[in-house]
Amino acid sequence: MPVTRQHLARLHPHFATDAHDDEDLAFWSRMAEIGLPASRFRGSVAQARTLYVAHQMAIVAHRKGKSSAEFSPEGRRRYMVFKSGGALPEEFDTPEQERPTAGAWNATSFGQQLHSLAKY
């Protein structure tokens, strides 16, 4: 089952907007279906695929100039995607801390959640 904009919007309402291209969503959804087999995630495959797509879409948004980025003291890039004028900080998708074994998944909080899910 492909990941849809509605699946992503459950993670964060920003994904419900048109800020993310449908073509990118379709591409990363296909990659999630290919790369994240149901056998690995058992009953959590839908959640895993949604987190994977959210992680990739956050990075795509940054590359297209729809977000900002900063460098941690270690020089790793962390993506901060969502901007809000409400109660949330302007940039809040940056993971609080890096997980030593997460590697590139540390780039977004969605990637960190996927990494945690894959471990269990």
N, C-alpha and C positions, 0 to 999 in steps of 0.2 A: 504494500500500500504506500503510495507516494506521500511525502510530507507536504502539507498545504500551508497556505498563509494562516489559516485558522489554527493549525497545530502550533505554529510559531507564535501567534498572538497569545496563546495560553502561557507561553514563557514570558513574554513581555508585549504590551500593547503596541509598541512602536512597530513591530513586524506587521501589524494590520494596515499600516500606511503604504502608500505607493513609493516610499523611499527606496524600496528594494525591488529590483527588476524581476519580473516573472520568469525571464529566461535563466537568470542566475538561480532562482529558486528551483526551477525544473531540473537544471543541470546537477545541482548539489543533492537534490532529492534522489536522482538516479544513482549518483555516486554512493549515497548512503545505502540504497538497496543492494548495490553490488558489493560494497565493502564491509557492511555490518550484517553478517548472517544471523538469522533468527536463532540458530543453534548456539551461538555465542552468548546471546543476551536473554535467551529463554523468554519469559513473559514480559521482559522490559524492552523488547526490540523497537517498539514504536517510540518509546521515550528516548532510547539511544539514538535512533535516526533523527528525531526532532532536535536533540541537542547537537548532533553532528552538523546538521544543516544550519542551525542558529550560529554555531561557531564559525562556519565557513562564510555565512552571509555577513556576519560582523566584520570579518576581515575584508571581504569584498567591499563593504560599505566604506571602510577606511581607505582602501586603495582608490576608490572612485571619488574620494574627497567628501564623503557624506558623514565623516566622523573625524575625530582627532586621535592622536597617539602620543604617548610619552615613553621615555626610556627609564627603566628602573636603574638603580645604582649598579646593578650587574650588567647593564647594557642590553637587557632583553626588552623587546618591544611588547608593550601591553596595549591592547586596543580598548578604547573607550568609545562606545558607539552611540548611546542614546542620550539625547539632550532633552531637558524638560524645563518648563518654566514654573512647574508646580512645586510640590513639597520635596521632590527628589532632587539630589544634586544635579548639576548640569551634566556631569559625566560620571557614570556609576557602574559601567560594566567591567572596569578594571578589577581583576581578582585581588583580594585583600593580601594574599601572600602566594608565593610560588610553591608548588608541590615538587619536591626534589626529583621524583620519577616521572613527572608529567610531560617534560620536554615542551614541544610546541603547543601542547594542549593548555599550557599556562597562559597563552595569549588572550584568552577570554574566560569569563566565568562559566560559560556554556561548555567550553572545552574541558575545563577542570571537572565539571559535573559528569561529563561523559567519561573522562578518565577514571573517576571514582566508581562509576557504574560498571565499567569494564573490568575493574579489579575484583568485583564481587559477584 
